Amino acid sequence: MLSVRYQNEKWRRRAAFTTPEILQADLLTLRLDVAAWGCQIGDLFWLDAPPTAQLKASAEQAEAIAGGFRQAGQFNCACGKASGLQIRQIGLD
């Protein structure tokens, strides 16, 4: 009985809504996945649109990574479908 009361009290104190993950997450992996699919982030429908500042930061990060690969001679394409897929395959975690 104590456990049920504790759970009910915990339920009542929870936040009414949680912040959507896309509003607080690093969007680099999302950007690379979308590039690997061959589309742009703006082509997709979002329940909560990704924040502009985080999208800009992820674009800069992706371009920096792609630039490093281009300098190393590993691929010679603009940061798009091929590079998004190649970068995504190396992993970022």
C-alpha positions, 0 to 999 in steps of 0.5 A: 500500500505504501508503494502505491501511495508513493507512486500516486504522489510522484505522479501528481508532482510530475511536470505537466509536459516535458520539453521535446528532445529536439529542442534540447538535443545536439542536432549533428546526428540528425543533420547527418542522418537527413543528409544520408537520406538525401534530403534537407531538414526543411523538407521534413514535417516537424511537430516541434521545429528544430531550433534555428541556432542549433541547426546552424551549429550542426551545419557548421560542425558537419561542414568542419567534419566534411572539410577534414575528410576532404583535406585527408583525401578520403572523399571529394564531394560537398557536404551532402548525401554521400558525405553525410552517409560517410560521416555517419558511418564513422560514428560520433559517440 
